[in-house]
Amino acid sequence: MEKGVFESYMRRAKFLANGEYVTGYQRGLRRHFHGVSFGTDAEHTQWLSLQADETRAEQGRGYLDGFNGKEPATTL
């Protein structure tokens, strides 16, 4: 991912209404952009597992979208 795309996605994510999704998305996007130098493997695994947690599923969904380099979701 090019730096300009990364920065654009990070800015766009800030304007989403669901803060839980945004928190996960921005962290996942950082992991996608910076690779293993951002966070630990244990943290990465923990963030991926949030989708199965009812109370934190939106954070997990956001993390996965960001980690996969997708544009931030506009509808939640």
N, C-alpha and C positions, 0 to 999 in steps of 0.2 A: 504494500500500500504506500502510495506517495504521501509525503508529509502534508501537502496541501489538502488532500482528500481527508486525511486523519483530522486535521484542524477544522475542516468544514463540518465533518460529522460530529465532532465534539461540540462545536458551537450550536449546531442544529438541535442536538440532544437537550441542551439547556432550556429550550422553549417548550418541551413536552410537559403536559400537565401531571403525569404520574411520576413523582419523585423517586419511587422505589425502582421503577424500570430504568430511569435515568442513572441512578447510582450504580446499578449493575452494568448498564450499557457502557458507561464511560470507563469503568474499571476493565471490562472485557475488551474494549477497543484499545485501551492502553496495552493490555497483554498482547493483543494481536499485532499492534504496531511495534512495540519494543521487544516482543518475544520473551524468552525465558529470563531476560535481564530485569523484567518487571514482575515482582512478586515471586513467591516460591511455588514449587509444584504442589505442595500441600495446600496452599491458599487457592491455587487454581482448581484443584479437585473439590475443595470445599465450596467455592463459588458455583461450580458446575452442579453440585448436589442440591443447591437451593431450589431448583425447580420442583423437587419432590416435597418440599416443605410448604404446606398450605399458606402459612403466614408470610413467607418470603419468596413465593413463586415468581412474582413480577421481577424481583431483583435477579433471580436465576435466569429468567427469560431474557432480560436485558443483557446480562453478562454473556449469555450464549450468542445473542445477536451481535454484540460488539466483538466478541472473540472471533466470530466467523467473518468479520469485516463487512457486515451488512449495514445498509443505511439504517438510521434509527427509525423505529416504527412510529407512524403518525397516528395510528388508531390502536387503542389498547383494549 
